[in-house]
Amino acid sequence: MRIARFASAGQDPRFGIVELGADQGQFPDTIAVIDADPLAGPVNYTGERLALADVRLLAPVIPRSKVLAVGKNYADHAAEFDGQVPPEPLIFLKPNTSVIGPGEPIVRPVLSQNVHFEGELAVVIGRICRKVPAALASQVIFGYTIGNDVTARDLQRRDGQWSRAKGFDTFCPLGPWIVTHFDLAEAGDLSLVSSVDGEVKQDANTSQMVYPIPQLIEYISAFTTLLPGDVILTGTPAGVGPLVAGQQVSVEIDGIGTLTNPVIDDEVDADTYGEQ
């Protein structure tokens, strides 16, 4: 099942089940509307079906409390920055205000001159949980989506801790939808390809994670309660690099889809105090 959050003319954001034509054999690409957030209750169809091309996909989830991300979880990525894999998972937080959806622009802040993309598999938590053994990790996963852990690399190096470098508005694209039909074995063996303006920059497999998903959930839930809608970004492989205004970055994960976002520069003179 592919669960999307979307907007259509004259409507507040809604949820639906994406039906791709190749899967159905009878429809063009469509979205079957459901009556509520599936993280909050059962899936009930309203009977309304819309053409996928006629809606605007939004971030499939706005985390209720947090995005937890994993640093240096691919050995080749650690090596490209002259670093070593940490002896245990390296966890940091991104605020939920950094989340955007497919097609929304990544905004390069005026405070940074070196903004990088980082394509990642994202895990969406489906239930309140704490101290989850790795063997039971599948029971707390709602599904999987694609993430881009956008990073102000110069601020990351300057600050020594990563809150500012990872936390700007627009620095956590998620989408295009959540898939719920993977088991952990499938999620642990997916092709991940990131490209900028069509040029491949990252080409890896989630099997290359140093700390796999069950171990990450066990480690993270040992120190913080996970809530429905929380997102875990599982780390990025080698090949990250800078983005400039006018470019378009895409992250494709086999079996999920493609998350694409344009890049723009911040408006230096924009007055956003008290913005509604």
Short mmCIF file of the C-alpha atoms (twelve columns), coordinates in Angstrom:
data_MODEL
# 
_entry.id   MODEL 
# 
loop_
_atom_site.group_PDB 
_atom_site.id 
_atom_site.type_symbol 
_atom_site.label_atom_id 
_atom_site.label_alt_id 
_atom_site.label_comp_id 
_atom_site.label_asym_id 
_atom_site.label_seq_id 
_atom_site.Cartn_x 
_atom_site.Cartn_y 
_atom_site.Cartn_z 
_atom_site.pdbx_PDB_model_num 
ATOM 1   C CA . MET A 1   0.000   0.000  0.000   1 
ATOM 2   C CA . ARG A 2   1.215   3.504  -0.874  1 
ATOM 3   C CA . ILE A 3   -0.210  6.153  1.432   1 
ATOM 4   C CA . ALA A 4   -0.005  9.769  0.345   1 
ATOM 5   C CA . ARG A 5   -0.931  13.103 1.846   1 
ATOM 6   C CA . PHE A 6   -2.144  15.522 -0.793  1 
ATOM 7   C CA . ALA A 7   -3.857  18.785 -1.592  1 
ATOM 8   C CA . SER A 8   -6.441  19.424 -4.293  1 
ATOM 9   C CA . ALA A 9   -8.356  22.519 -5.321  1 
ATOM 10  C CA . GLY A 10  -10.485 23.972 -2.540  1 
ATOM 11  C CA . GLN A 11  -9.672  21.227 -0.053  1 
ATOM 12  C CA . ASP A 12  -7.591  20.974 3.098   1 
ATOM 13  C CA . PRO A 13  -4.822  18.353 2.998   1 
ATOM 14  C CA . ARG A 14  -6.209  14.828 2.822   1 
ATOM 15  C CA . PHE A 15  -4.889  11.275 2.704   1 
ATOM 16  C CA . GLY A 16  -5.280  8.667  0.030   1 
ATOM 17  C CA . ILE A 17  -4.039  5.360  -1.332  1 
ATOM 18  C CA . VAL A 18  -1.972  5.738  -4.477  1 
ATOM 19  C CA . GLU A 19  -2.952  3.345  -7.255  1 
ATOM 20  C CA . LEU A 20  -0.375  3.123  -10.011 1 
ATOM 21  C CA . GLY A 21  -1.708  1.932  -13.330 1 
ATOM 22  C CA . ALA A 22  0.815   -0.866 -13.692 1 
ATOM 23  C CA . ASP A 23  -0.322  -2.272 -10.343 1 
ATOM 24  C CA . GLN A 24  -4.046  -2.064 -10.950 1 
ATOM 25  C CA . GLY A 25  -4.301  -3.069 -14.588 1 
ATOM 26  C CA . GLN A 26  -7.515  -1.080 -14.917 1 
ATOM 27  C CA . PHE A 27  -6.911  2.526  -13.843 1 
ATOM 28  C CA . PRO A 28  -4.564  5.309  -14.867 1 
ATOM 29  C CA . ASP A 29  -2.463  6.574  -11.959 1 
ATOM 30  C CA . THR A 30  -5.004  7.569  -9.318  1 
ATOM 31  C CA . ILE A 31  -5.396  8.267  -5.629  1 
ATOM 32  C CA . ALA A 32  -8.289  6.738  -3.702  1 
ATOM 33  C CA . VAL A 33  -9.292  9.133  -0.931  1 
ATOM 34  C CA . ILE A 34  -9.518  7.874  2.660   1 
ATOM 35  C CA . ASP A 35  -11.365 9.613  5.452   1 
ATOM 36  C CA . ALA A 36  -8.589  10.264 7.996   1 
ATOM 37  C CA . ASP A 37  -4.904  10.061 8.811   1 
ATOM 38  C CA . PRO A 38  -4.110  6.323  8.712   1 
ATOM 39  C CA . LEU A 39  -1.625  6.752  11.555  1 
ATOM 40  C CA . ALA A 40  -4.570  7.659  13.778  1 
ATOM 41  C CA . GLY A 41  -6.996  4.882  12.841  1 
ATOM 42  C CA . PRO A 42  -8.121  2.338  10.269  1 
ATOM 43  C CA . VAL A 43  -8.169  3.015  6.548   1 
ATOM 44  C CA . ASN A 44  -11.710 3.767  5.332   1 
ATOM 45  C CA . TYR A 45  -12.260 4.670  1.691   1 
ATOM 46  C CA . THR A 46  -14.623 7.552  0.932   1 
ATOM 47  C CA . GLY A 47  -15.378 6.305  -2.589  1 
ATOM 48  C CA . GLU A 48  -13.756 9.350  -4.195  1 
ATOM 49  C CA . ARG A 49  -10.942 8.726  -6.653  1 
ATOM 50  C CA . LEU A 50  -8.787  11.451 -8.210  1 
ATOM 51  C CA . ALA A 51  -6.222  11.445 -10.994 1 
ATOM 52  C CA . LEU A 52  -2.778  11.559 -9.420  1 
ATOM 53  C CA . ALA A 53  -1.766  14.219 -11.927 1 
ATOM 54  C CA . ASP A 54  -4.540  16.504 -10.618 1 
ATOM 55  C CA . VAL A 55  -3.363  16.643 -6.993  1 
ATOM 56  C CA . ARG A 56  -0.302  18.092 -5.295  1 
ATOM 57  C CA . LEU A 57  1.582   15.615 -3.158  1 
ATOM 58  C CA . LEU A 58  2.634   16.881 0.268   1 
ATOM 59  C CA . ALA A 59  5.055   15.451 2.788   1 
ATOM 60  C CA . PRO A 60  3.385   12.104 3.550   1 
ATOM 61  C CA . VAL A 61  3.823   12.658 7.276   1 
ATOM 62  C CA . ILE A 62  4.482   15.653 9.502   1 
ATOM 63  C CA . PRO A 63  6.237   14.109 12.499  1 
ATOM 64  C CA . ARG A 64  4.266   14.690 15.695  1 
ATOM 65  C CA . SER A 65  7.395   15.254 17.706  1 
ATOM 66  C CA . LYS A 66  10.692  14.533 15.953  1 
ATOM 67  C CA . VAL A 67  12.861  13.409 13.099  1 
ATOM 68  C CA . LEU A 68  15.760  11.291 14.322  1 
ATOM 69  C CA . ALA A 69  18.661  10.940 11.926  1 
ATOM 70  C CA . VAL A 70  21.696  8.672  11.891  1 
ATOM 71  C CA . GLY A 71  25.141  9.994  11.063  1 
ATOM 72  C CA . LYS A 72  27.914  8.024  9.360   1 
ATOM 73  C CA . ASN A 73  25.822  4.878  8.951   1 
ATOM 74  C CA . TYR A 74  27.505  3.968  5.652   1 
ATOM 75  C CA . ALA A 75  31.244  3.295  5.901   1 
ATOM 76  C CA . ASP A 76  31.982  4.862  2.521   1 
ATOM 77  C CA . HIS A 77  30.246  8.102  3.537   1 
ATOM 78  C CA . ALA A 78  32.234  8.267  6.769   1 
ATOM 79  C CA . ALA A 79  35.419  7.693  4.771   1 
ATOM 80  C CA . GLU A 80  34.688  10.455 2.253   1 
ATOM 81  C CA . PHE A 81  34.920  12.940 5.123   1 
ATOM 82  C CA . ASP A 82  38.062  11.339 6.569   1 
ATOM 83  C CA . GLY A 83  36.022  9.907  9.397   1 
ATOM 84  C CA . GLN A 84  35.473  6.501  10.875  1 
ATOM 85  C CA . VAL A 85  32.266  4.670  11.589  1 
ATOM 86  C CA . PRO A 86  31.276  5.432  15.199  1 
ATOM 87  C CA . PRO A 87  31.325  2.519  17.655  1 
ATOM 88  C CA . GLU A 88  27.569  2.939  18.184  1 
ATOM 89  C CA . PRO A 89  24.864  4.743  16.184  1 
ATOM 90  C CA . LEU A 90  25.370  8.492  15.995  1 
ATOM 91  C CA . ILE A 91  21.932  10.090 16.480  1 
ATOM 92  C CA . PHE A 92  20.864  13.687 15.976  1 
ATOM 93  C CA . LEU A 93  17.536  15.513 15.677  1 
ATOM 94  C CA . LYS A 94  15.966  17.557 12.919  1 
ATOM 95  C CA . PRO A 95  12.948  19.730 13.832  1 
ATOM 96  C CA . ASN A 96  9.616   18.924 12.238  1 
ATOM 97  C CA . THR A 97  9.616   22.482 10.832  1 
ATOM 98  C CA . SER A 98  12.364  21.328 8.447   1 
ATOM 99  C CA . VAL A 99  9.975   18.911 6.699   1 
ATOM 100 C CA . ILE A 100 8.751   19.659 3.169   1 
ATOM 101 C CA . GLY A 101 7.143   17.510 0.493   1 
ATOM 102 C CA . PRO A 102 7.839   16.528 -3.100  1 
ATOM 103 C CA . GLY A 103 8.345   19.432 -5.467  1 
ATOM 104 C CA . GLU A 104 8.724   21.997 -2.697  1 
ATOM 105 C CA . PRO A 105 11.932  24.026 -2.897  1 
ATOM 106 C CA . ILE A 106 14.949  23.437 -0.716  1 
ATOM 107 C CA . VAL A 107 15.964  26.941 0.380   1 
ATOM 108 C CA . ARG A 108 19.684  27.629 0.704   1 
ATOM 109 C CA . PRO A 109 20.016  29.939 3.718   1 
ATOM 110 C CA . VAL A 110 22.091  33.103 3.555   1 
ATOM 111 C CA . LEU A 111 24.071  31.794 6.553   1 
ATOM 112 C CA . SER A 112 25.596  28.955 4.529   1 
ATOM 113 C CA . GLN A 113 27.732  28.800 1.404   1 
ATOM 114 C CA . ASN A 114 27.895  24.997 1.202   1 
ATOM 115 C CA . VAL A 115 24.545  23.178 1.286   1 
ATOM 116 C CA . HIS A 116 24.659  19.428 0.552   1 
ATOM 117 C CA . PHE A 117 22.089  16.778 -0.333  1 
ATOM 118 C CA . GLU A 118 22.012  13.411 1.463   1 
ATOM 119 C CA . GLY A 119 19.605  10.801 0.093   1 
ATOM 120 C CA . GLU A 120 18.269  8.344  2.675   1 
ATOM 121 C CA . LEU A 121 15.708  5.657  3.430   1 
ATOM 122 C CA . ALA A 122 13.241  6.952  6.034   1 
ATOM 123 C CA . VAL A 123 11.358  4.787  8.532   1 
ATOM 124 C CA . VAL A 124 7.958   5.994  9.785   1 
ATOM 125 C CA . ILE A 125 6.992   4.828  13.274  1 
ATOM 126 C CA . GLY A 126 3.431   3.587  13.697  1 
ATOM 127 C CA . ARG A 127 2.856   3.253  17.442  1 
ATOM 128 C CA . ILE A 128 3.968   4.608  20.804  1 
ATOM 129 C CA . CYS A 129 6.936   2.540  21.875  1 
ATOM 130 C CA . ARG A 130 9.945   2.486  24.151  1 
ATOM 131 C CA . LYS A 131 12.786  0.015  24.727  1 
ATOM 132 C CA . VAL A 132 11.950  -2.030 21.625  1 
ATOM 133 C CA . PRO A 133 14.124  -5.138 21.151  1 
ATOM 134 C CA . ALA A 134 15.606  -5.408 17.669  1 
ATOM 135 C CA . ALA A 135 13.738  -8.671 17.164  1 
ATOM 136 C CA . LEU A 136 10.409  -6.818 17.558  1 
ATOM 137 C CA . ALA A 137 11.281  -3.723 15.514  1 
ATOM 138 C CA . SER A 138 8.928   -4.654 12.667  1 
ATOM 139 C CA . GLN A 139 5.957   -4.361 15.044  1 
ATOM 140 C CA . VAL A 140 6.450   -0.617 15.529  1 
ATOM 141 C CA . ILE A 141 7.112   0.356  11.889  1 
ATOM 142 C CA . PHE A 142 4.236   1.895  9.959   1 
ATOM 143 C CA . GLY A 143 6.104   2.105  6.667   1 
ATOM 144 C CA . TYR A 144 8.945   3.596  4.665   1 
ATOM 145 C CA . THR A 145 9.473   6.712  2.605   1 
ATOM 146 C CA . ILE A 146 12.366  8.661  1.100   1 
ATOM 147 C CA . GLY A 147 14.243  11.429 2.895   1 
ATOM 148 C CA . ASN A 148 16.867  14.019 2.012   1 
ATOM 149 C CA . ASP A 149 18.946  15.062 5.010   1 
ATOM 150 C CA . VAL A 150 19.924  18.467 3.622   1 
ATOM 151 C CA . THR A 151 22.963  19.832 5.452   1 
ATOM 152 C CA . ALA A 152 24.772  23.163 5.693   1 
ATOM 153 C CA . ARG A 153 28.198  21.542 5.596   1 
ATOM 154 C CA . ASP A 154 30.165  24.669 6.505   1 
ATOM 155 C CA . LEU A 155 28.018  25.274 9.604   1 
ATOM 156 C CA . GLN A 156 28.272  21.614 10.561  1 
ATOM 157 C CA . ARG A 157 32.070  21.881 10.614  1 
ATOM 158 C CA . ARG A 158 32.052  25.268 12.338  1 
ATOM 159 C CA . ASP A 159 29.544  24.461 15.085  1 
ATOM 160 C CA . GLY A 160 30.843  21.050 16.089  1 
ATOM 161 C CA . GLN A 161 27.283  19.938 16.752  1 
ATOM 162 C CA . TRP A 162 24.687  19.610 14.063  1 
ATOM 163 C CA . SER A 163 21.433  21.224 15.175  1 
ATOM 164 C CA . ARG A 164 21.796  24.380 13.111  1 
ATOM 165 C CA . ALA A 165 23.425  22.741 10.093  1 
ATOM 166 C CA . LYS A 166 20.676  20.129 9.818   1 
ATOM 167 C CA . GLY A 167 17.706  22.088 11.125  1 
ATOM 168 C CA . PHE A 168 16.915  24.908 8.714   1 
ATOM 169 C CA . ASP A 169 13.396  25.128 7.303   1 
ATOM 170 C CA . THR A 170 13.140  22.957 4.132   1 
ATOM 171 C CA . PHE A 171 16.120  20.784 5.148   1 
ATOM 172 C CA . CYS A 172 14.086  17.564 5.432   1 
ATOM 173 C CA . PRO A 173 12.233  16.700 2.218   1 
ATOM 174 C CA . LEU A 174 10.096  13.553 2.614   1 
ATOM 175 C CA . GLY A 175 8.018   11.647 0.066   1 
ATOM 176 C CA . PRO A 176 6.516   10.978 -2.322  1 
ATOM 177 C CA . TRP A 177 4.431   8.602  -0.189  1 
ATOM 178 C CA . ILE A 178 4.743   5.941  2.514   1 
ATOM 179 C CA . VAL A 179 4.901   2.312  1.469   1 
ATOM 180 C CA . THR A 180 3.596   -0.182 4.013   1 
ATOM 181 C CA . HIS A 181 4.154   -3.454 2.152   1 
ATOM 182 C CA . PHE A 182 7.882   -3.943 2.842   1 
ATOM 183 C CA . ASP A 183 9.137   -6.326 5.477   1 
ATOM 184 C CA . LEU A 184 12.451  -5.636 7.212   1 
ATOM 185 C CA . ALA A 185 14.372  -7.947 4.895   1 
ATOM 186 C CA . GLU A 186 13.127  -6.034 1.847   1 
ATOM 187 C CA . ALA A 187 13.807  -2.642 3.444   1 
ATOM 188 C CA . GLY A 188 17.337  -3.778 4.175   1 
ATOM 189 C CA . ASP A 189 18.113  -4.508 0.525   1 
ATOM 190 C CA . LEU A 190 16.945  -1.564 -1.584  1 
ATOM 191 C CA . SER A 191 18.756  0.353  -4.303  1 
ATOM 192 C CA . LEU A 192 19.249  4.048  -3.432  1 
ATOM 193 C CA . VAL A 193 20.240  6.521  -6.153  1 
ATOM 194 C CA . SER A 194 20.552  10.296 -5.774  1 
ATOM 195 C CA . SER A 195 21.007  12.598 -8.741  1 
ATOM 196 C CA . VAL A 196 21.381  16.315 -9.353  1 
ATOM 197 C CA . ASP A 197 19.985  17.598 -12.645 1 
ATOM 198 C CA . GLY A 198 19.888  14.007 -13.853 1 
ATOM 199 C CA . GLU A 199 23.542  13.245 -13.035 1 
ATOM 200 C CA . VAL A 200 23.903  10.310 -10.627 1 
ATOM 201 C CA . LYS A 201 25.801  11.264 -7.475  1 
ATOM 202 C CA . GLN A 202 24.946  8.444  -5.051  1 
ATOM 203 C CA . ASP A 203 24.432  4.809  -6.052  1 
ATOM 204 C CA . ALA A 204 24.211  2.382  -3.158  1 
ATOM 205 C CA . ASN A 205 22.088  -0.225 -1.404  1 
ATOM 206 C CA . THR A 206 20.506  -0.104 2.042   1 
ATOM 207 C CA . SER A 207 22.245  -3.417 2.778   1 
ATOM 208 C CA . GLN A 208 25.402  -1.313 3.201   1 
ATOM 209 C CA . MET A 209 24.124  0.275  6.415   1 
ATOM 210 C CA . VAL A 210 26.535  -0.300 9.274   1 
ATOM 211 C CA . TYR A 211 23.697  -0.387 11.781  1 
ATOM 212 C CA . PRO A 212 20.556  -1.925 10.217  1 
ATOM 213 C CA . ILE A 213 17.036  -0.743 10.921  1 
ATOM 214 C CA . PRO A 214 16.194  -3.150 13.799  1 
ATOM 215 C CA . GLN A 215 19.364  -2.168 15.641  1 
ATOM 216 C CA . LEU A 216 18.655  1.524  15.104  1 
ATOM 217 C CA . ILE A 217 15.148  1.211  16.531  1 
ATOM 218 C CA . GLU A 218 16.434  -0.694 19.544  1 
ATOM 219 C CA . TYR A 219 19.155  1.890  20.165  1 
ATOM 220 C CA . ILE A 220 16.950  4.956  19.698  1 
ATOM 221 C CA . SER A 221 13.976  3.658  21.676  1 
ATOM 222 C CA . ALA A 222 16.267  2.889  24.599  1 
ATOM 223 C CA . PHE A 223 16.656  6.608  25.280  1 
ATOM 224 C CA . THR A 224 13.512  8.222  23.865  1 
ATOM 225 C CA . THR A 225 9.882   7.286  23.455  1 
ATOM 226 C CA . LEU A 226 8.900   7.000  19.802  1 
ATOM 227 C CA . LEU A 227 5.494   8.311  18.757  1 
ATOM 228 C CA . PRO A 228 3.295   7.557  15.743  1 
ATOM 229 C CA . GLY A 229 4.569   9.629  12.845  1 
ATOM 230 C CA . ASP A 230 8.107   9.997  14.137  1 
ATOM 231 C CA . VAL A 231 10.627  9.535  11.341  1 
ATOM 232 C CA . ILE A 232 14.034  7.878  11.449  1 
ATOM 233 C CA . LEU A 233 16.463  8.851  8.677   1 
ATOM 234 C CA . THR A 234 18.753  5.844  8.398   1 
ATOM 235 C CA . GLY A 235 21.906  7.485  7.027   1 
ATOM 236 C CA . THR A 236 23.346  8.361  3.656   1 
ATOM 237 C CA . PRO A 237 25.920  6.621  1.437   1 
ATOM 238 C CA . ALA A 238 28.957  8.219  -0.211  1 
ATOM 239 C CA . GLY A 239 28.560  10.757 -2.980  1 
ATOM 240 C CA . VAL A 240 26.970  13.693 -1.176  1 
ATOM 241 C CA . GLY A 241 27.747  17.094 -2.593  1 
ATOM 242 C CA . PRO A 242 26.785  20.745 -2.918  1 
ATOM 243 C CA . LEU A 243 23.575  22.217 -4.280  1 
ATOM 244 C CA . VAL A 244 23.133  25.624 -5.918  1 
ATOM 245 C CA . ALA A 245 20.038  27.581 -6.824  1 
ATOM 246 C CA . GLY A 246 18.398  26.426 -10.031 1 
ATOM 247 C CA . GLN A 247 19.346  22.785 -9.603  1 
ATOM 248 C CA . GLN A 248 16.980  19.896 -8.984  1 
ATOM 249 C CA . VAL A 249 17.852  17.004 -6.682  1 
ATOM 250 C CA . SER A 250 16.166  13.590 -6.830  1 
ATOM 251 C CA . VAL A 251 16.427  10.577 -4.556  1 
ATOM 252 C CA . GLU A 252 15.098  7.290  -5.910  1 
ATOM 253 C CA . ILE A 253 14.650  4.144  -3.834  1 
ATOM 254 C CA . ASP A 254 13.642  0.908  -5.485  1 
ATOM 255 C CA . GLY A 255 10.083  -0.079 -4.632  1 
ATOM 256 C CA . ILE A 256 9.188   3.309  -3.155  1 
ATOM 257 C CA . GLY A 257 9.576   5.925  -5.868  1 
ATOM 258 C CA . THR A 258 11.381  9.199  -6.432  1 
ATOM 259 C CA . LEU A 259 11.536  12.327 -4.271  1 
ATOM 260 C CA . THR A 260 12.431  15.429 -6.283  1 
ATOM 261 C CA . ASN A 261 12.951  18.992 -5.062  1 
ATOM 262 C CA . PRO A 262 14.196  22.171 -6.751  1 
ATOM 263 C CA . VAL A 263 16.772  24.381 -5.059  1 
ATOM 264 C CA . ILE A 264 16.441  28.131 -4.533  1 
ATOM 265 C CA . ASP A 265 18.286  30.804 -2.584  1 
ATOM 266 C CA . ASP A 266 16.742  32.513 0.409   1 
ATOM 267 C CA . GLU A 267 15.370  35.994 -0.099  1 
ATOM 268 C CA . VAL A 268 17.714  38.143 1.924   1 
ATOM 269 C CA . ASP A 269 15.284  41.027 2.298   1 
ATOM 270 C CA . ALA A 270 12.194  38.952 3.099   1 
ATOM 271 C CA . ASP A 271 10.433  39.964 6.321   1 
ATOM 272 C CA . THR A 272 9.101   36.788 7.921   1 
ATOM 273 C CA . TYR A 273 8.588   37.934 11.498  1 
ATOM 274 C CA . GLY A 274 5.179   36.721 12.602  1 
ATOM 275 C CA . GLU A 275 4.581   35.069 9.235   1 
ATOM 276 C CA . GLN A 276 1.257   33.273 9.034   1 
# 
